[in-house]
Structure formats: C-alpha cells, structure tokens
Amino acid sequence: MRACIVTLLLFVTVAQAQMRDAPEVTEDGLVRVDSTPRAGVYRLPVATFHQYQRVMLAPITITFKKGWKQKHPELNAEERAKLSADLAFTFHQELVKELVTRGGYQIAKEPGPDVLRVEATAVNVDVTAPEASLGHMQKTYVTSAGSMKLVTELKDSMSGVVIARIINYEEAPEHRDALRDFQRNPNAPPPATTQISNLADFRLGFENSSRFTHEAISVAKSAKREEQQTIKSEY
C-alpha cells in the first residue's frame, strides 16, 4: 500500500472584490470604463482607437509571487527559467490567436501611426505544484494549479503613451472532484499537476486576458465612433 501526503489547497476567489475596490482613475490619468466584472478596463479619455489596424506584441514579462522560489526548491534556476519562458510563450500564443487570427489585426515589427503596441505582463504568478512528485513515498496533490494577475497595457506605438490598461485576476480551474475520488478510491487516477497540466490550466487565464483585451479595443473603437457621430449631429 503506497503512502502519500495529500495537501488540499483551497483558493478563495478574490477577483471580483479586487475589481470592485479598484480606483476609478489611475495615477497616470486613465479612467475606468464599463466592462465585464472579471476585468478592469481603463482608457485615456482623449485617446482615439479607430486608426489602429496593426499591433506590436512586446515581449511578455512573467513575475512570480514573492516567496514562490523559496517554496519550490525542487526547481533549479534552469527549470524556473523554462517555466517562465513557457508561460510567456503560451500567453503570446493566445494574444496572437485573439488579436490576429480572430481580430484581423496585422503584426507590425516597427512603430507606426496605425500601430498599437501591446505590452502584457503576468505578475504574482503562483504555480502551486510545478512538479507534483516530491519523492518516491510522498506526493503533493492540489485542486488548482495556481493564480496570477494579468495586466495588459495598450500604447500608441509612436508616442509610447499608455491609452488603455486591462487588468484581470485569474485562478486555475479547480479539480476537487478528482481529489475526492482519489481520497475515496486509491486506485483512482490522482489529481496531480505537472508542468504540462499547469500550462494547460494557465492557458485558460491567458485566453481570458487576450479576449478581454480584444473586447476592450473593439469597445473603444465603437465608443469613439458614436461620440464622433454625436458631435457631427450637434453641428
């Protein structure tokens, strides 16, 4: 009979509370606009978006939660770097899929008057079990791969001015049923996470952030067109 230590990590969803408590105006003059409860969208009031037909995707930054490195001594520097690179690559893939494949924007390599620079970052990344197996007789099983805060800034590529910011908090989907089944039946497949399954779970968060970004751009373009039509009708 195998021996194992089952660590149940439960997460309290705080995304909506964090969005609710977010400021209405940022320090750099961005104003919060209506959006999905799962994301905070800020725009520069004087900015227009209709001119942007191409996007520049800046290198994506991944920053792990404070103390995360110390909690996971099982990963060496090379493995941590690979995990960070894999997360950044996955986020980049989702942005391309959403903005280019679905949105129809062309990729630009240099700044231009029709180019919107997209700078995406993942901060406070907490991968709860980068490698589930800690030893031959001890394993850690979790119900969620972790959490992170995603921030995407939209900048005018020529001036570098931030004209919009999208913020969302993501937690990987929970797998409590699999853990419960495993606890009841040792022969059931354990809900262990690996770097492969972690990437699959975190991809959902990157997909959400990319979709929120695409929607924010589309709404901004539509809003500006309506404002311009109203101004014209008044004169």
C-alpha positions as CSV (number, residue, x, y, z in Angstrom):
1,M,0.0,0.0,0.0
2,R,1.5,3.3,-1.0
3,A,1.9,6.1,1.4
4,C,1.2,9.6,0.3
5,I,0.5,13.0,1.8
6,V,-2.5,14.7,0.3
7,T,-2.3,18.5,0.6
8,L,-5.6,20.2,-0.2
9,L,-5.0,23.8,-1.3
10,L,-8.2,25.8,-1.4
11,F,-8.4,29.2,-3.0
12,V,-10.9,31.9,-2.2
13,T,-11.8,33.8,-5.3
14,V,-11.0,37.5,-4.8
15,A,-11.0,38.7,-8.3
16,Q,-14.4,40.4,-8.2
17,A,-13.6,42.0,-4.8
18,Q,-10.3,43.3,-6.2
19,M,-12.1,44.7,-9.3
20,R,-14.8,46.3,-7.1
21,D,-12.2,48.1,-5.0
22,A,-10.1,49.3,-7.9
23,P,-9.8,53.1,-8.3
24,E,-11.9,54.9,-10.8
25,V,-9.0,57.0,-12.1
26,T,-5.4,55.8,-12.2
27,E,-2.3,57.9,-11.3
28,D,-1.5,58.3,-15.0
29,G,-4.9,59.6,-15.9
30,L,-6.7,56.5,-17.2
31,V,-10.4,56.4,-16.4
32,R,-12.2,53.2,-15.6
33,V,-15.0,52.3,-18.1
34,D,-17.8,49.7,-18.0
35,S,-16.6,46.2,-18.7
36,T,-17.1,42.6,-17.6
37,P,-17.0,42.1,-13.8
38,R,-14.0,39.8,-14.3
39,A,-11.7,42.6,-15.7
40,G,-10.9,46.2,-15.0
41,V,-10.7,48.3,-18.2
42,Y,-9.2,51.8,-18.1
43,R,-8.9,54.3,-21.0
44,L,-7.3,57.6,-21.7
45,P,-10.3,59.9,-22.3
46,V,-8.7,61.9,-25.1
47,A,-7.4,58.8,-27.0
48,T,-8.8,57.5,-30.2
49,F,-8.6,53.9,-31.4
50,H,-10.0,53.9,-34.9
51,Q,-6.6,54.5,-36.5
52,Y,-5.1,51.3,-35.3
53,Q,-5.0,48.5,-37.8
54,R,-1.8,46.7,-36.7
55,V,-0.4,45.5,-33.4
56,M,3.1,45.2,-32.0
57,L,3.4,42.5,-29.3
58,A,6.1,43.3,-26.8
59,P,8.0,40.6,-25.0
60,I,5.8,39.2,-22.2
61,T,7.1,39.6,-18.6
62,I,6.4,36.8,-16.1
63,T,7.0,37.7,-12.4
64,F,6.4,35.0,-9.7
65,K,4.8,35.7,-6.4
66,K,7.1,36.8,-3.6
67,G,8.5,33.8,-1.8
68,W,7.5,31.4,-4.6
69,K,11.1,30.5,-5.3
70,Q,11.7,29.5,-1.7
71,K,8.5,27.4,-1.6
72,H,9.7,25.4,-4.6
73,P,13.3,24.3,-4.0
74,E,12.6,21.3,-6.2
75,L,13.1,23.6,-9.2
76,N,16.6,24.8,-10.1
77,A,17.3,28.1,-11.9
78,E,17.2,26.5,-15.3
79,E,13.8,24.9,-14.6
80,R,12.4,28.1,-13.3
81,A,13.6,30.0,-16.4
82,K,12.0,27.3,-18.6
83,L,8.7,27.5,-16.7
84,S,8.7,31.3,-17.1
85,A,9.5,31.1,-20.8
86,D,6.8,28.5,-21.3
87,L,4.2,30.7,-19.6
88,A,5.3,33.8,-21.7
89,F,5.2,31.8,-24.9
90,T,1.7,30.5,-24.0
91,F,0.4,34.0,-23.3
92,H,1.9,35.2,-26.6
93,Q,0.2,32.4,-28.5
94,E,-3.2,33.4,-27.0
95,L,-2.7,37.1,-27.9
96,V,-1.9,36.2,-31.5
97,K,-4.9,33.9,-31.7
98,E,-7.3,36.5,-30.4
99,L,-5.9,39.7,-31.9
100,V,-4.5,38.4,-35.2
101,T,-6.4,35.3,-36.1
102,R,-9.8,36.4,-34.7
103,G,-9.4,40.1,-34.7
104,G,-7.8,40.6,-38.1
105,Y,-5.0,42.8,-36.9
106,Q,-1.7,42.5,-38.7
107,I,1.5,42.1,-36.9
108,A,3.9,45.1,-37.1
109,K,7.6,45.0,-36.5
110,E,8.1,48.7,-36.2
111,P,6.1,51.6,-34.7
112,G,3.7,53.5,-37.0
113,P,0.7,55.8,-36.8
114,D,-1.6,52.8,-37.3
115,V,0.2,50.5,-34.9
116,L,-1.0,49.7,-31.4
117,R,1.7,48.4,-29.0
118,V,0.5,45.6,-26.7
119,E,2.5,45.1,-23.5
120,A,1.3,42.1,-21.5
121,T,2.6,41.0,-18.1
122,A,1.7,38.3,-15.6
123,V,2.6,39.2,-12.0
124,N,2.2,37.4,-8.7
125,V,2.3,34.1,-10.6
126,D,1.8,31.3,-8.1
127,V,2.2,27.9,-9.6
128,T,1.2,25.7,-6.7
129,A,2.9,22.5,-7.9
130,P,5.4,22.9,-10.7
131,E,6.3,19.2,-10.2
132,A,3.8,17.1,-8.3
133,S,6.1,14.3,-7.3
134,L,8.3,15.2,-4.4
135,G,9.7,11.7,-3.8
136,H,9.0,8.0,-4.1
137,M,6.8,7.8,-1.0
138,Q,5.5,11.4,-0.8
139,K,3.3,13.2,-3.3
140,T,1.5,16.5,-3.2
141,Y,-1.9,16.8,-4.9
142,V,-3.7,20.0,-5.4
143,T,-7.1,21.1,-6.6
144,S,-5.8,24.1,-8.6
145,A,-2.6,24.9,-10.5
146,G,-2.4,28.4,-9.0
147,S,-3.2,32.0,-9.6
148,M,-1.9,35.2,-11.2
149,K,-2.7,38.9,-12.0
150,L,-2.6,39.8,-15.7
151,V,-2.0,43.4,-16.8
152,T,-2.1,44.4,-20.5
153,E,-1.2,48.0,-21.5
154,L,-2.1,49.4,-24.8
155,K,0.2,52.1,-26.0
156,D,0.4,54.4,-29.0
157,S,3.5,53.0,-30.7
158,M,4.7,56.3,-31.9
159,S,4.5,58.3,-28.7
160,G,4.6,55.5,-26.2
161,V,1.7,57.0,-24.3
162,V,-0.5,54.4,-22.4
163,I,-4.0,54.8,-23.8
164,A,-5.6,51.8,-22.1
165,R,-5.0,49.2,-19.5
166,I,-6.8,45.9,-18.9
167,I,-6.4,44.1,-15.5
168,N,-7.8,40.7,-14.6
169,Y,-7.1,38.2,-11.8
170,E,-7.1,34.5,-12.8
171,E,-7.2,31.3,-10.8
172,A,-6.7,28.0,-12.5
173,P,-9.8,25.8,-12.5
174,E,-10.3,23.5,-9.5
175,H,-10.3,19.8,-9.6
176,R,-11.9,18.9,-6.3
177,D,-14.0,16.0,-7.7
178,A,-10.8,14.2,-8.9
179,L,-9.2,14.7,-5.5
180,R,-12.3,13.5,-3.6
181,D,-12.5,10.4,-5.8
182,F,-8.8,9.7,-5.2
183,Q,-9.3,10.0,-1.5
184,R,-12.1,7.5,-1.5
185,N,-10.5,5.2,-4.0
186,P,-6.7,4.8,-4.0
187,N,-7.0,3.1,-7.4
188,A,-8.5,6.2,-9.0
189,P,-6.2,8.4,-11.0
190,P,-4.6,11.0,-8.7
191,P,-5.3,14.7,-9.5
192,A,-1.6,15.5,-9.5
193,T,-0.4,18.5,-11.5
194,T,2.7,18.7,-13.6
195,Q,4.3,21.5,-15.7
196,I,2.3,20.3,-18.7
197,S,-1.1,20.3,-16.9
198,N,-0.2,23.7,-15.3
199,L,0.4,25.2,-18.7
200,A,-3.0,23.9,-19.9
201,D,-4.7,25.5,-16.8
202,F,-2.8,28.8,-17.1
203,R,-3.6,28.9,-20.8
204,L,-7.2,29.5,-19.9
205,G,-6.3,32.6,-17.9
206,F,-4.2,33.9,-20.8
207,E,-7.1,33.2,-23.1
208,N,-9.4,35.2,-20.9
209,S,-7.0,38.1,-20.7
210,S,-6.5,38.1,-24.5
211,R,-10.2,38.1,-25.1
212,F,-10.7,41.0,-22.6
213,T,-8.0,42.9,-24.4
214,H,-9.7,42.4,-27.8
215,E,-13.1,43.4,-26.5
216,A,-11.6,46.5,-24.9
217,I,-10.2,47.6,-28.2
218,S,-13.4,46.9,-30.1
219,V,-15.5,48.8,-27.5
220,A,-13.1,51.7,-27.5
221,K,-13.3,52.0,-31.3
222,S,-17.1,51.8,-31.2
223,A,-17.4,54.3,-28.4
224,K,-15.3,56.8,-30.2
225,R,-17.3,56.4,-33.4
226,E,-20.5,57.0,-31.5
227,E,-19.0,60.1,-29.9
228,Q,-17.9,61.5,-33.2
229,Q,-21.3,60.9,-34.8
230,T,-23.0,62.7,-31.8
231,I,-20.7,65.7,-32.3
232,K,-21.4,65.9,-36.0
233,S,-25.1,65.7,-35.5
234,E,-25.0,68.5,-33.0
235,Y,-23.4,70.8,-35.6
